[in-house]
Amino acid sequence: MDENKLKAIVEEVVNKAVDPIKETLEDHTRRLEALSGDMEQVLSEVKATHDEIGLWHQRDKREIDQIKKHLDLPIIPDIPQ
């Protein structure tokens, strides 16, 4: 194989490999900032969901305790003592 032909093939392969790497540090920074914002949104939604589930649990526990009190059954606390 001719040296120039081999060189051309290697350059073509390298250029194809390097083409996708045209992003700059600023592009990466913008993408990371956007992802960071998305993660903050997810975190706030998780916290809201956790709080809502906690409120459901408190309501359900209160209703169960009222029924137990009415039936003269022992009321067991949520947190072991």
Secondary structure as UniProt FT lines:
FT   HELIX           3..18
FT   TURN            19..20
FT   HELIX           25..70
FT   TURN            71..72
//
